Amino acid sequence: MYIRRLLDDEYEDVVKLITQTVHTVCTEEYTKEELDAWAPCNFDINKFRNNIYGCYNLVAIKGGRIAGFISAEVNGYINRLYTHKDFLNQGIATALYKKVEEWAIQNGIMELSLDSSKTAEGLFKSIFSV
């Protein structure tokens, strides 16, 4: 696995990763209506692109596929962190977070924060001091 910046032609792949993962992994904690509001099947790629414009956007590549995605704002807020449903529990989210942490330190960002889904609370408790 390696981690690099998100490329311009990968937005659609990341949106698919988010949608598929949310609708597969989060079904026990959320209703279908909540999942559809969070990750609609007709996700607007341009809106997504505009939402993460100017952020520090990374992807994890494993086996030639995008296995994870993270997006951090310049104020230290991590607005998205997803691992592809086929690559869960392989350290991908932790590795992405560590890269953002390095970036934050290099840029004088003293604190990282995020809002977590119920599904990801355990992960964030293990990598953040909460």
C-alpha positions, 0 to 999 in steps of 0.5 A, a space after each residue: 500500500 502507498 499513499 499519495 495526493 488525490 488526482 483530478 480524474 479520481 473524484 468519481 472513484 472516491 465518490 463510489 468508494 464512499 457510497 458503496 462503503 456507507 451503504 454496506 458497512 453502516 447498515 446496523 447503526 443507521 436507517 436507509 433514509 439516513 444512509 441515503 442522506 449521507 451518501 446518496 446514490 446520485 452523489 453530485 461529483 461537482 459538489 463533492 469536488 467543490 466541497 474538498 477543493 483547497 483541502 489536503 486530499 489523500 488516497 491509499 492505493 492497494 492492489 491498484 485500487 483506491 483503498 481509502 480516502 482522507 480530506 483535511 481542511 487547513 484549520 485541522 478539521 478532517 471532513 472525510 476519512 473512508 476505507 473501502 469496504 473491501 479493505 477494512 481492518 487493514 490499517 488503511 484509515 490509520 495510515 491515512 490519518 498519520 499522513 495527515 498528522 505529519 502534514 499538520 505538524 509541517 504546517 503548524 496545525 496544532 490540533 486535528 478534529 473530526 465528527 465521527 459516525 457511530 460506525 467509526 467511533 472505535 477507530 477514532 478512539 484508537 488513533 485520537 486521544 479523546 
